[in-house]
């Protein structure tokens, strides 16, 4: 399910604004991952300019951002709310998202358990679990 470019035309039109917005997101991710996983990764592999200007690296950059954001979702204090939302998705989409979450957790969560999260986790996670 690719994003149609015409669906995102209401985003900032000035490249500098777009780049700054994406850099702000990346900086927030750096801070979250540093605080949560004690990592010093700066996510330099994500090129804000490529993403913002729809360059060659846009798809890879967006994919990397989504992976990192999903890592935040399942490790934040409001994870139950987000997991409940994910539970509303169709099973195939839940499985895809679970694979992405497992991948990012494998990279950053050394020693941190993903809890009940497995391939069917989103569909079967007890929403009351902290």
KASULNOR-V571839 format. One record per residue. N is the residue number from 1. RES is the residue in one letter. SS is DSSP state (~ for helix, > for strand, _ for the rest). D_CENTER is the distance of its C-alpha to the mean C-alpha in whole Angstrom. Layout:
{{N	RES	SS	D_CENTER} {N	RES	SS	D_CENTER}}
This chain:
{{1	X	_	16} {2	X	_	16} {3	X	_	16} {4	X	_	19} {5	X	~	20} {6	X	~	23} {7	X	~	20} {8	X	~	18} {9	X	_	22} {10	X	_	22} {11	X	_	19} {12	X	_	21} {13	X	_	24} {14	X	_	24} {15	X	~	22} {16	X	~	23} {17	X	~	21} {18	X	~	18} {19	X	~	18} {20	X	~	18} {21	X	~	16} {22	X	~	13} {23	X	~	15} {24	X	~	14} {25	X	~	11} {26	X	~	11} {27	X	~	13} {28	X	~	12} {29	X	~	9} {30	X	~	12} {31	X	~	14} {32	X	~	12} {33	X	~	12} {34	X	~	15} {35	X	~	16} {36	X	~	15} {37	X	~	15} {38	X	_	18} {39	X	_	16} {40	X	_	18} {41	X	_	15} {42	X	_	15} {43	X	_	13} {44	X	_	16} {45	X	_	15} {46	X	_	13} {47	X	_	15} {48	X	~	15} {49	X	~	18} {50	X	~	18} {51	X	~	15} {52	X	~	17} {53	X	_	20} {54	X	_	19} {55	X	_	20} {56	X	_	20} {57	X	_	17} {58	X	~	15} {59	X	~	14} {60	X	~	13} {61	X	~	11} {62	X	~	9} {63	X	~	8} {64	X	~	7} {65	X	~	5} {66	X	~	3} {67	X	~	4} {68	X	~	4} {69	X	~	2} {70	X	~	3} {71	X	~	6} {72	X	~	7} {73	X	~	7} {74	X	_	10} {75	X	_	11} {76	X	_	12} {77	X	_	16} {78	X	_	15} {79	X	~	13} {80	X	~	16} {81	X	~	15} {82	X	~	12} {83	X	~	13} {84	X	~	16} {85	X	~	15} {86	X	~	13} {87	X	_	17} {88	X	_	18} {89	X	_	16} {90	X	_	19} {91	X	~	19} {92	X	~	18} {93	X	~	15} {94	X	~	14} {95	X	~	15} {96	X	~	13} {97	X	~	10} {98	X	~	12} {99	X	~	12} {100	X	~	9} {101	X	~	8} {102	X	~	12} {103	X	~	11} {104	X	~	9} {105	X	~	11} {106	X	~	14} {107	X	~	13} {108	X	~	13} {109	X	_	15} {110	X	_	18} {111	X	_	20} {112	X	_	18} {113	X	_	18} {114	X	_	15} {115	X	_	18} {116	X	_	19} {117	X	_	16} {118	X	_	17} {119	X	_	17} {120	X	_	19} {121	X	~	17} {122	X	~	15} {123	X	~	19} {124	X	~	21} {125	X	_	19} {126	X	_	22} {127	X	_	20} {128	X	_	23} {129	X	_	21} {130	X	_	20}}
